Amino acid sequence: MIKISWDEYKEHKKYSVRDDNFEILLEFIKSFYNMNNPSDIFEMLRADDTASLMLEKRHIKDAEDLENFLFKL
């Protein structure tokens, strides 16, 4: 499983037009890791403590919830 590079995320965040850290993280994962599959992204987020807290805060419990969230972006 790929781990989130928080140092690279912080660098990406400097140039993002978004305000929400979770949206920035999703944008980062999609661009930096070239991931678009909600299941893969969800597993990556769930494996990380900080990202897992972001999922819980938004009541995202599975890949389908994440996919619905991504459609709203």
Secondary structure by P-SEA (a helix, b strand, c coil): ccccaaaaaaaaaaacccccaaaaaaaaaacccccccaaaaaaaaaacaaaaaaaaaaccccaaaaaaaaaac
